[in-house]
Every structure is written in C-alpha cells, then in structure tokens.
Amino acid sequence: MVKLKNRYVLMDVLFGEKGGVVTESSIYVALCKQIGILFGDYGMAAAKLSLSVKVFDAGTATTIVRISKEFAQQLLSTIPFVCSIADTGVVLQVLFVGSSIRSCQKALLRINRKNLYSSYITAKTDGEKRDIMEAIRSVTGSVKFESTING
C-alpha cells in the first residue's frame, strides 16, 4: 500500500486597510479559482483532489492548507496571485511549508517567539518590557534570549 504524501502550507492572511473577515471555505474557493486561472481545468481538477484548508484561526489570521506533494509547487506558485478573498483585499504570506501539521505548529511557535523577543528588544519603556516579558514567560515558561534570537 502506498502512503499519500502531503505538504502543509502555513500562511498569514494580511488584510488591507479596511480589514475584513474570511472563512476556511472562502480561502478554499479563492485558491481554487486562482489555480484554475493559472493552470486551467486540468490544474484545478488535479489540485482539488487534495486541496483543503485544515486550520484557520480568525484571531491571528493564520491558516494551514494541505495539498498533495505532486501539486504543492502549483499551489505555492499560485499564492502570490491571490489578491482578494470573498471581495476582501488580502495578501497571502507563506511562512512555512512542512510535511505535517505538527511541523507547521512548531514553526508558528518559533516565529511567534522570535517576534516577541524582537518586540522586547525594541520596547521603549520599562512597562512595555515587563508586559512582553510576562507574555514570553506565559507562553514558553522561560526566557532564553541567545538561542531564539540567533537561531
């Protein structure tokens, strides 16, 4: 029996100045529509077999999309051309491509931790630094500057 290989794409949905609300289904429709425009009916049908939006967090506007390994490059080349989702102007920013949802979650934690540390460094007041330090401790349990900033 052959195991199907998938790729999971971790993306940020960046909204325009007006903001907006999108759903998993609207992300799926926008990706399918753009794949159809770029790769035609065959490309859309082939990608639709394995394309699915596995996770969408509306609070952070982060999503994980699954697609088979064979069509991952089609999806990755399509993402820059997605300009709107459900009549909302957006930009999709690829953060990580992995072979499992767990690897995408680990990458997201690593990215968020680096963002917290960089915001700590750029904080201007002691109150801001204290608040950011509390957020870092609540998320990670400890504070390690050297390993996360350099790595």
Residue pairs with C-beta under 8 A, 6 or more apart in sequence:
4 50
4 68
5 68
5 69
5 99
6 50
6 66
6 67
6 68
6 69
6 99
7 66
7 67
7 68
7 69
7 72
7 97
7 98
7 99
8 54
8 64
8 65
8 66
8 97
8 98
8 99
8 100
8 101
8 103
8 104
9 64
9 65
9 66
9 67
9 72
9 75
9 76
9 79
9 94
9 96
9 97
9 104
10 62
10 63
10 64
10 94
10 95
10 96
10 97
10 98
10 104
10 107
10 108
11 62
11 63
11 64
11 65
11 79
11 92
11 93
11 94
11 95
12 61
12 62
12 92
12 93
12 95
13 22
13 27
13 61
13 62
13 63
13 85
13 90
13 91
13 92
14 61
14 90
14 91
14 92
14 93
15 61
15 88
15 89
15 90
16 88
16 89
16 90
18 88
18 89
20 85
20 86
20 88
20 89
20 90
21 58
21 88
22 56
22 58
22 61
22 85
22 86
22 88
22 90
23 56
23 86
24 53
24 56
24 63
25 53
26 85
26 86
27 53
27 56
27 63
27 65
27 85
28 51
28 52
28 53
29 85
29 86
30 82
30 84
30 85
30 86
31 51
31 65
31 75
31 78
31 79
31 82
32 44
32 47
32 48
32 51
34 78
34 81
34 82
35 43
35 44
35 47
35 51
35 74
35 75
35 78
36 43
36 44
37 81
38 74
38 77
38 78
38 81
39 47
39 74
39 78
43 74
46 70
46 71
46 74
47 67
47 71
47 74
47 75
49 68
50 66
50 67
50 68
50 71
51 65
51 66
51 67
51 71
51 75
52 65
52 66
52 67
53 63
53 64
53 65
53 66
54 64
54 65
54 66
54 101
55 62
55 63
55 64
55 101
56 62
56 63
56 64
57 63
62 95
62 108
64 101
64 104
65 75
66 101
67 75
72 97
76 94
76 97
79 92
79 94
80 92
82 90
82 92
83 89
83 90
83 91
84 90
95 107
95 108
95 111
96 103
96 104
96 107
96 108
96 111
98 104
98 107
110 148
112 139
113 136
113 139
113 140
113 148
114 148
114 149
116 132
116 135
116 136
116 139
117 136
117 145
117 148
117 149
118 149
119 132
120 129
120 132
120 133
120 136
121 149
123 129
123 132
133 143
136 143
137 143
